[in-house]
Amino acid sequence: MKRRRRMAHAMTFPIWLAVLGCLHPTSAHAQWQLVVGDGFGEPDNHSAGAMVVFEQQLYVGTSNYEDDAEIWRSPDGLNWVQVVSGGFGDSANHEVSAMAVSDGQLYAATYLGMVTTGVEIWRTADGESWEQVNDDGFGDSANIGCGALAVFGGDLYVSTFNPPTGGEVWRSGDGTTWEQANSDGFGDPSNSGVFAMAVFGGHLYAGTYKQSVDGAEVWRTPDGTTWTQVNADGFGSSSSYFIRSMTAFDGQLYADGGSRDLWRSTNGTDWEQVVGDGFGDDRNWGMESMVEFRGELFAGTYNSLTGTEVWRSPDGEHWHQANVDGFGEPMNCSSASAAVFGEQLYVGTYSCGPLWIPPFQVWRTVGCLFADGFESGETSAWSSTVP
């Protein structure tokens, strides 16, 4: 396995801008720092599709259709080391589409092209030595990729994209022995994939991709085997066909509707729309990632014209844009992944440029730390910004 160590290109904002960001935390745009500007130096790394914190390091999984999937990690968000290359040795593994931590192990799931032996699940205890822990595709080569990973009731859950027979959900108590937890497509093959899962109120929720006359579905289970649909198809609109992300925030479950809309529920069965117009931009087709950070909900959009937008809200109703479109690069079409690490929010992008040029980027918010003397007004005692 090749290993490379490099310093990511970083851009530090002037201290006075960071101070303004601290003094006015509800201002429209947060301050951001570019920590990976060139896909880790790989021009074919077009997406940071997965991001997770494990053993005090930040891990980023990439999409690469030339040299295949990679995983990089960093102890500080600036210095990065490659720990997986070449798609775990399988040239069909073009993407690391999801990662999760369960029982002291880091799990990574792959997404493959159309010629495939099926999704693979890999794990590691130290970030360096990896082992595959499932049969390819869970025995079905039509399971061409993983949509999401989730930990619920002590078990690890894996959802798949399976166009012929419908998305599947698999679970394991030990990470090596697997059983299917749902019926294919929840009984409807047009539910071709499950791309979002979340734990809320004692249930595991799963959101589908269903590009049909009905629209996407949300299903939940209290025990991992008994599933019930808890929304109207497409939340009442066939244009809402792709639930890309789900998360719990402030006692409510939020679900992307996939068509400029965001929905939430206090009980998991009754839903209200809190965003219906793409935050005022009809080019924001969906919320690719959602995460809680410093008491607010952050949502990153898919926008292939002017670039991804990151929006934040303290209550799910009042929203403010937290970045400039595309972080200044229109080809940053999506906030493909997000994670909180070292008291900062990190966002990894997807590049939809021709031949995925430029490669993806990773950005983080800029926080402030002040030395003693700030309260007394002795500004000379202020420190610079720190990670």
Sequence and secondary structure as in RCSB ss.txt:
>XXXX:A:sequence
MKRRRRMAHAMTFPIWLAVLGCLHPTSAHAQWQLVVGDGFGEPDNHSAGAMVVFEQQLYVGTSNYEDDAEIWRSP
DGLNWVQVVSGGFGDSANHEVSAMAVSDGQLYAATYLGMVTTGVEIWRTADGESWEQVNDDGFGDSANIGCGALA
VFGGDLYVSTFNPPTGGEVWRSGDGTTWEQANSDGFGDPSNSGVFAMAVFGGHLYAGTYKQSVDGAEVWRTPDGT
TWTQVNADGFGSSSSYFIRSMTAFDGQLYADGGSRDLWRSTNGTDWEQVVGDGFGDDRNWGMESMVEFRGELFAG
TYNSLTGTEVWRSPDGEHWHQANVDGFGEPMNCSSASAAVFGEQLYVGTYSCGPLWIPPFQVWRTVGCLFADGFE
SGETSAWSSTVP
>XXXX:A:secstr
    EEE   B   HHHHHHHHH TTSSS  EEEEE SGGG TTEEEEEEEEEETTEEEEEEEETTT   EEEES
SSSEEEEEE GGGG TTEEEEEEEEEETTEEEEEEEE SS S   EEEESSSSSEEE S GGGG TT  EEEEEE
EETTEEEEEEE TTT   EEEESSSSS EE S GGGG TT  EEEEEEEETTEEEEEEE  SSS   EEEESSSS
  EE S GGGG TT  B   EEEETTEEEEE SSS EEEESSSSSEEEEE STTT TT  EEEEEEEETTEEEEE
EE TTT   EEEESSSSS EE S GGGG TTEEEEEEEEEETTEEEEEEEE SGGG S   EEEE      TTTT
TT GGG      
